[in-house]
Amino acid sequence: MSLANGLKKAGKTDPDKLAAVFKGLGVDMPFGPVAYRRKQDNQSTMGAYVGTTALKDGRA
């Protein structure tokens, strides 16, 4: 979804143009909005899902 939105906003596949449009690009994802705003490396604000595992009746 991020790449599709970036390509749509850039209007072409030029790497420099894509890099420029990804700075601050916002994308609506199924789990909520994501933005490419981290100043040091332009990474997205998308977090990671961390779940828990457990044994039930000796099985994971």
Kinemage of the C-alpha trace (Angstrom):
@kinemage 1
@onewidth
@group {chain A} dominant
@subgroup {mainchain}
@vectorlist {calphas} color= white
{ca met a 1} P 0.000 0.000 0.000
{ca ser a 2} L 2.864 2.355 0.759
{ca leu a 3} L 4.555 1.772 -2.574
{ca ala a 4} L 1.279 2.159 -4.488
{ca asn a 5} L 0.551 5.472 -2.751
{ca gly a 6} L 4.124 6.666 -3.306
{ca leu a 7} L 4.005 5.814 -7.009
{ca lys a 8} L 0.637 7.512 -7.377
{ca lys a 9} L 1.886 10.666 -5.672
{ca ala a 10} L 5.214 10.697 -7.578
{ca gly a 11} L 3.554 10.042 -10.922
{ca lys a 12} L 6.589 8.086 -12.127
{ca thr a 13} L 9.156 5.544 -10.994
{ca asp a 14} L 12.140 7.893 -10.821
{ca pro a 15} L 14.048 6.958 -7.616
{ca asp a 16} L 14.795 10.567 -6.641
{ca lys a 17} L 11.160 11.591 -7.096
{ca leu a 18} L 9.967 8.575 -5.085
{ca ala a 19} L 12.415 9.351 -2.272
{ca ala a 20} L 11.125 12.915 -2.158
{ca val a 21} L 7.432 11.968 -1.997
{ca phe a 22} L 8.012 9.380 0.726
{ca lys a 23} L 9.219 12.104 3.111
{ca gly a 24} L 6.077 12.688 5.134
{ca leu a 25} L 3.911 10.386 2.995
{ca gly a 26} L 0.769 9.287 4.825
{ca val a 27} L -0.896 5.941 4.106
{ca asp a 28} L -4.149 4.572 5.498
{ca met a 29} L -3.588 0.942 6.395
{ca pro a 30} L -6.166 -1.598 7.584
{ca phe a 31} L -4.800 -1.230 11.128
{ca gly a 32} L -4.627 2.584 11.081
{ca pro a 33} L -2.695 5.477 9.537
{ca val a 34} L 1.038 5.241 8.887
{ca ala a 35} L 3.384 8.098 8.017
{ca tyr a 36} L 6.997 8.252 6.835
{ca arg a 37} L 8.249 10.925 9.207
{ca arg a 38} L 11.149 9.653 11.263
{ca lys a 39} L 13.679 12.435 10.693
{ca gln a 40} L 16.905 10.453 10.901
{ca asp a 41} L 15.990 7.925 8.172
{ca asn a 42} L 12.430 8.600 6.945
{ca gln a 43} L 11.174 5.293 8.295
{ca ser a 44} L 7.463 4.878 8.848
{ca thr a 45} L 5.622 5.228 12.117
{ca met a 46} L 4.176 1.746 11.684
{ca gly a 47} L 4.778 -0.204 14.834
{ca ala a 48} L 5.257 -3.897 15.181
{ca tyr a 49} L 2.666 -6.299 16.502
{ca val a 50} L 3.959 -8.186 19.473
{ca gly a 51} L 1.857 -11.054 20.677
{ca thr a 52} L 2.226 -13.675 23.316
{ca thr a 53} L 2.413 -17.417 23.041
{ca ala a 54} L 1.404 -19.972 25.569
{ca leu a 55} L 1.104 -23.688 26.055
{ca lys a 56} L -2.324 -25.230 26.440
{ca asp a 57} L -2.513 -28.900 27.113
{ca gly a 58} L 1.161 -29.175 26.212
{ca arg a 59} L 0.726 -27.566 22.772
{ca ala a 60} L 1.621 -24.113 21.531
